[in-house]
Amino acid sequence: MIRVGFRWLERGSCRHPERATISGGSLCPVDFPALVGVIEHPERGLFLFDTGYDSAFIEATTPFPERLYRWATPVDIGAGQQWKTWLDEHGIEEDSIAGTIVSHFHGDHVAGIGHLARRPVHCSRAGLDGLRRTGRFSGVRRGLLPALVPRGVDANARFFEEAPVRRLPGGFAPFTAGHDILGDGSLLAVELPGHCVGHWGLALRTTRDHQVLLAGDAVWLGKSIREGRPPPFVTTALLGNTRRYRATLQALIAADRGNRELTILPSHCADSASRFRESHAD
């Protein structure tokens, strides 16, 4: 795999009871950061893995029934999380962003996609189709806000399902294959089904030679993998498919236990993000 620069940065957060995300969790509200992968390819430029929260989320959840989404998961988007400010804070030039890689189309992952809709958007065809077909009430129930995703995204979409399949290095086992979204083996999209239709992760190797699997919402917390604790049935049944979700979790557990050099990063786990920054960040 071609090595890439990688940072794992927060852009906004939401708050809800831990028990909604992990069996036996606390009923107390917990802050869940929305984490964005900043990937620097040596030749192709900079790519974002998801976009985190954005002021567009507040606008999209102002009317009813979309406001129910905001009530269920209260959001914190500070001044430092606004698009231009966030880019400047992390030394990112907007013109250097070559495209976006979308794990799935839930609002907390695509709220900022409007800033980049005219550039290539690598995503799941099934996920984008599902977003476009959803109604307003069913969308809220499933975490989808079509208003966040401009129609320009459809024209600029590059679908994971259509990218060539390439064998993954053994350090990602039991995951054996990914879809080569840039065609050079640097970024391999890996389907992680169950959370919702069109949910994918991303396998990469950093410039410091660390193997990383960006897991999206295949789990919310790293301890779900370490302790084998899935979300409760009510959560996975509401958003996706419980059987497939738990099969994906078992594969992640096997990957974590079988590959000492592999780092698995869920998109909302502050603890996993902190550990990564301390010991792996470029």
C-alpha positions as CSV (number, residue, x, y, z in Angstrom):
1,M,0.0,0.0,0.0
2,I,1.2,3.5,-0.8
3,R,1.8,5.4,2.5
4,V,-0.3,8.5,3.2
5,G,-0.2,11.2,5.8
6,F,-3.1,10.9,8.2
7,R,-4.7,13.0,11.0
8,W,-7.8,12.2,13.0
9,L,-9.5,15.4,14.0
10,E,-12.7,16.4,15.8
11,R,-15.3,18.6,14.1
12,G,-18.2,19.0,16.5
13,S,-19.9,16.5,18.8
14,C,-23.2,15.3,20.0
15,R,-24.4,14.1,23.4
16,H,-26.6,11.1,24.3
17,P,-26.7,8.2,26.8
18,E,-23.9,5.8,26.5
19,R,-26.3,2.9,26.8
20,A,-27.7,3.7,23.3
21,T,-24.3,2.8,21.9
22,I,-23.1,-0.2,23.9
23,S,-24.8,-3.0,25.8
24,G,-24.6,-2.3,29.6
25,G,-23.5,1.3,29.1
26,S,-24.3,4.1,31.5
27,L,-27.6,6.0,31.3
28,C,-25.7,9.2,31.8
29,P,-25.2,11.4,28.7
30,V,-21.8,11.1,27.0
31,D,-20.1,13.4,24.5
32,F,-19.4,11.7,21.2
33,P,-17.0,13.6,18.9
34,A,-17.5,13.6,15.2
35,L,-14.1,12.7,13.9
36,V,-12.8,13.5,10.4
37,G,-9.8,11.8,8.7
38,V,-7.5,14.1,7.0
39,I,-5.5,12.0,4.5
40,E,-2.6,13.5,2.5
41,H,-1.8,11.5,-0.6
42,P,1.8,12.0,-1.8
43,E,0.6,12.7,-5.4
44,R,-3.2,13.2,-5.5
45,G,-3.6,15.8,-2.8
46,L,-5.7,15.9,0.4
47,F,-8.9,13.9,1.1
48,L,-11.3,14.1,3.9
49,F,-12.8,10.9,5.4
50,D,-16.3,12.3,6.3
51,T,-16.8,15.9,7.3
52,G,-18.1,15.9,10.8
53,Y,-20.7,18.4,12.0
54,D,-21.3,21.8,10.3
55,S,-23.7,24.8,10.7
56,A,-25.6,23.2,7.8
57,F,-26.8,20.5,10.3
58,I,-28.5,23.2,12.4
59,E,-30.2,24.6,9.4
60,A,-31.3,21.2,8.1
61,T,-32.8,20.3,11.5
62,T,-34.7,23.5,12.1
63,P,-38.0,22.4,10.6
64,F,-40.2,19.6,11.9
65,P,-39.8,16.5,11.7
66,E,-36.1,17.0,11.1
67,R,-35.8,18.9,14.5
68,L,-36.4,15.5,16.2
69,Y,-33.0,14.5,15.0
70,R,-31.4,17.4,16.9
71,W,-33.5,16.8,20.0
72,A,-32.5,13.1,20.1
73,T,-28.8,13.9,19.7
74,P,-28.1,17.5,20.9
75,V,-25.2,18.9,18.9
76,D,-22.3,21.1,19.9
77,I,-20.7,23.0,17.0
78,G,-18.4,25.7,18.5
79,A,-16.9,28.7,16.8
80,G,-13.7,26.8,16.2
81,Q,-15.7,24.1,14.3
82,Q,-17.0,26.5,11.6
83,W,-15.6,25.4,8.2
84,K,-13.1,28.2,7.5
85,T,-12.0,28.4,11.1
86,W,-11.5,24.6,11.4
87,L,-9.5,24.5,8.2
88,D,-7.2,27.4,9.3
89,E,-6.8,25.9,12.8
90,H,-5.5,22.7,11.3
91,G,-3.4,24.2,8.6
92,I,-5.6,22.9,5.8
93,E,-5.9,24.9,2.6
94,E,-9.3,24.5,1.1
95,D,-7.9,24.5,-2.5
96,S,-5.7,21.5,-1.5
97,I,-8.7,19.2,-0.8
98,A,-9.0,16.9,-3.8
99,G,-12.1,15.1,-2.6
100,T,-14.2,13.5,0.1
101,I,-14.6,9.9,1.2
102,V,-18.0,9.2,2.8
103,S,-18.3,6.3,5.2
104,H,-22.1,6.6,5.1
105,F,-24.8,9.3,4.7
106,H,-25.9,9.9,8.3
107,G,-26.1,13.6,9.1
108,D,-23.1,13.7,11.5
109,H,-20.8,12.3,8.8
110,V,-21.9,14.5,5.8
111,A,-23.0,17.8,7.4
112,G,-20.1,19.6,5.7
113,I,-20.3,18.0,2.3
114,G,-21.9,21.1,0.8
115,H,-18.5,22.8,1.0
116,L,-17.0,20.1,-1.3
117,A,-19.9,19.0,-3.4
118,R,-18.2,20.1,-6.7
119,R,-15.2,17.9,-6.1
120,P,-15.1,14.1,-6.3
121,V,-17.1,12.3,-3.6
122,H,-16.2,8.7,-3.0
123,C,-19.1,6.9,-1.5
124,S,-21.4,3.9,-1.7
125,R,-24.0,3.9,-4.5
126,A,-26.4,2.0,-2.3
127,G,-26.0,4.6,0.4
128,L,-26.6,7.6,-1.9
129,D,-29.5,5.9,-3.6
130,G,-31.0,5.2,-0.1
131,L,-30.6,8.8,0.9
132,R,-32.4,10.0,-2.3
133,R,-35.3,7.6,-1.8
134,T,-36.0,8.4,1.8
135,G,-39.0,10.4,3.0
136,R,-38.7,13.0,5.7
137,F,-40.1,11.0,8.6
138,S,-38.3,7.8,7.7
139,G,-35.1,9.8,7.1
140,V,-35.1,11.2,10.6
141,R,-35.7,7.7,12.0
142,R,-32.8,6.4,10.1
143,G,-30.4,9.3,10.7
144,L,-30.6,10.7,7.1
145,L,-31.0,14.3,6.2
146,P,-31.1,14.6,2.3
147,A,-31.0,18.4,2.6
148,L,-27.4,18.2,3.7
149,V,-26.3,16.6,0.4
150,P,-26.5,18.9,-2.6
151,R,-27.5,17.3,-5.9
152,G,-24.1,18.2,-7.2
153,V,-22.8,15.3,-5.2
154,D,-24.6,12.9,-7.4
155,A,-22.9,14.2,-10.5
156,N,-19.5,14.0,-8.8
157,A,-19.9,10.7,-7.0
158,R,-17.3,7.9,-7.5
159,F,-18.8,4.7,-6.2
160,F,-17.0,2.2,-4.0
161,E,-18.9,-0.7,-5.6
162,E,-17.5,0.2,-9.0
163,A,-13.8,0.5,-7.9
164,P,-11.5,-2.4,-8.6
165,V,-11.1,-5.0,-5.9
166,R,-7.6,-5.4,-4.5
167,R,-6.4,-7.8,-1.9
168,L,-5.7,-6.3,1.6
169,P,-2.4,-6.9,3.3
170,G,-2.5,-9.8,5.9
171,G,-2.5,-7.3,8.8
172,F,-6.1,-6.5,8.2
173,A,-7.3,-10.1,8.4
174,P,-10.0,-11.4,8.5
175,F,-10.8,-8.5,6.1
176,T,-9.2,-9.8,2.9
177,A,-10.2,-7.4,0.1
178,G,-11.0,-3.7,-0.4
179,H,-12.1,-1.5,-3.3
180,D,-9.2,0.6,-4.6
181,I,-10.9,4.0,-4.8
182,L,-7.8,5.9,-6.3
183,G,-6.6,3.0,-8.4
184,D,-3.1,2.9,-6.9
185,G,-3.6,0.7,-3.8
186,S,-3.3,3.6,-1.3
187,L,-6.9,3.8,0.0
188,L,-9.1,0.7,0.1
189,A,-12.7,1.0,0.9
190,V,-13.9,-2.0,3.0
191,E,-17.6,-2.8,3.4
192,L,-18.7,-2.9,7.0
193,P,-22.4,-3.8,6.8
194,G,-25.1,-3.6,9.4
195,H,-25.1,0.0,10.7
196,C,-27.1,1.3,7.7
197,V,-27.3,0.7,4.0
198,G,-24.1,1.6,2.3
199,H,-21.8,1.7,5.3
200,W,-18.1,1.3,4.5
201,G,-14.8,1.8,6.2
202,L,-11.3,2.6,4.8
203,A,-8.0,0.8,5.1
204,L,-4.8,2.7,4.7
205,R,-1.1,2.7,5.7
206,T,0.4,5.9,7.2
207,T,3.7,7.4,6.4
208,R,5.0,6.0,9.7
209,D,4.0,2.5,8.4
210,H,1.0,2.1,10.7
211,Q,-1.9,0.1,9.4
212,V,-5.2,1.8,10.1
213,L,-8.8,0.8,9.6
214,L,-11.3,3.7,9.8
215,A,-14.4,1.9,11.0
216,G,-17.1,4.6,10.7
217,D,-20.0,3.7,12.9
218,A,-19.4,-0.1,12.8
219,V,-18.9,0.6,16.5
220,W,-19.3,3.8,18.4
221,L,-16.8,3.0,21.1
222,G,-13.5,1.1,21.0
223,K,-14.4,-0.8,24.1
224,S,-17.2,-2.5,22.1
225,I,-14.4,-4.2,20.2
226,R,-12.1,-4.8,23.2
227,E,-14.9,-6.2,25.4
228,G,-17.2,-7.7,22.7
229,R,-20.1,-5.5,23.7
230,P,-22.4,-4.5,20.8
231,P,-25.0,-1.7,20.9
232,P,-28.4,-2.8,22.2
233,F,-30.8,-4.5,19.8
234,V,-33.1,-1.5,19.8
235,T,-30.4,0.8,18.4
236,T,-29.1,-1.5,15.6
237,A,-32.7,-2.5,14.6
238,L,-33.7,1.1,14.4
239,L,-30.8,2.2,12.1
240,G,-29.9,-1.0,10.2
241,N,-29.6,-4.7,10.4
242,T,-28.7,-6.3,13.8
243,R,-27.5,-9.6,12.5
244,R,-25.1,-8.0,10.0
245,Y,-24.0,-5.4,12.5
246,R,-23.0,-8.1,15.0
247,A,-21.2,-10.1,12.3
248,T,-19.2,-7.0,11.4
249,L,-18.4,-6.5,15.1
250,Q,-17.1,-10.1,15.3
251,A,-14.8,-9.5,12.3
252,L,-13.5,-6.3,14.0
253,I,-12.9,-8.2,17.2
254,A,-10.9,-10.8,15.3
255,A,-8.9,-8.1,13.4
256,D,-8.1,-6.3,16.6
257,R,-7.0,-9.5,18.5
258,G,-5.1,-11.0,15.5
259,N,-3.2,-8.0,14.3
260,R,-1.0,-6.3,16.9
261,E,0.0,-3.5,14.5
262,L,-3.5,-2.7,13.3
263,T,-5.3,0.4,14.7
264,I,-9.1,0.5,14.4
265,L,-10.6,3.9,14.7
266,P,-14.4,4.3,15.2
267,S,-15.7,7.7,14.2
268,H,-17.1,8.8,17.6
269,C,-14.7,7.3,20.1
270,A,-12.7,10.0,22.0
271,D,-10.6,7.4,23.8
272,S,-9.5,5.6,20.6
273,A,-8.7,9.0,19.0
274,S,-6.7,10.1,22.0
275,R,-4.7,6.9,22.1
276,F,-4.0,7.2,18.4
277,R,-2.8,10.8,18.6
278,E,-0.5,9.9,21.5
279,S,1.2,6.9,19.8
280,H,0.6,6.9,16.1
281,A,-0.2,10.3,14.6
282,D,2.0,11.6,11.8
